[in-house]
């Protein structure tokens, strides 16, 4: 596996795992935090990290730390960032005030 393919596989795993967790219960409070966290990383937005401490599952907290570490050490190309941002957008939008489910 080339270095580029290895990095792309790691990216898919890092964001894919979080996306699958969100899809389990997209309207839950945990999904709201996970989607907002991923979106903030992808779009350079401010995020209150204390929200991660409130996640009920330790593996969700660990997933956030791993995703943050990945983004800060490996980074994303603009295409990767845009693709991942589009994947998380529907889950961020369902938690916006005034959105009907």
GUMARTOR-666950 format. One record per residue (C-alpha): residue in three letters; x, y, z. Coordinates in steps of 0.25 Angstrom, whole numbers, plus 5000, padded with zeros to 4 digits. Layout:
BEGIN
ALAXYZ/...
This chain:
BEGIN
UNK500050005000/UNK500650144996/UNK500750255006/UNK499650325000/UNK498650205000/UNK499050175015/UNK498750325019/UNK497450315011/UNK497050185018/UNK497350245032/UNK496550365028/UNK495350275024/UNK495450195036/UNK495550325046/UNK494350395040/UNK493650265035/UNK493650205049/UNK493050335055/UNK492050345044/UNK491550205046/UNK491350235061/UNK490550355058/UNK489650275049/UNK489350175060/UNK488450285066/UNK488550415058/UNK487550495067/UNK488250465080/UNK489050555089/UNK490350475086/UNK490150485071/UNK489950635073/UNK491250655080/UNK492050555070/UNK491450625058/UNK491750765063/UNK493150725067/UNK493450665054/UNK492850785046/UNK493650885055/UNK494950805052/UNK494650805037/UNK494150945036/UNK495151015045/UNK493951055055/UNK494051075070/UNK493650955078/UNK493450945093/UNK494350825097/UNK493650805110/UNK492450745102/UNK493350625099/UNK493450595114/UNK491950585115/UNK491850475105/UNK491350355112/UNK492150255105/UNK493650255107/UNK493950205093/UNK493250325087/UNK494150415096/UNK495350335091/UNK494850345076/UNK494850495078/UNK496250495083/UNK496750405072/UNK496050485061/UNK496650615067/UNK498050555067/UNK497850505053/UNK497450645048/UNK498550715055/UNK499750615052/UNK499350565038/UNK498450675033/UNK497450675021/UNK497550715007/UNK496450815003/UNK495750704995/UNK495750615007/UNK495250725016/UNK494150755006/UNK493650615005/UNK493650585019/UNK492950715022/UNK491850685013/UNK491650545019/UNK491450605033/UNK490650725029/UNK489250655029/UNK489550605043/UNK489950745048/UNK488750805041/UNK487650715048/UNK488150775062/UNK488050925057/UNK486951005064/UNK485651005057/UNK485950875049/UNK484850775049/UNK485150625049/
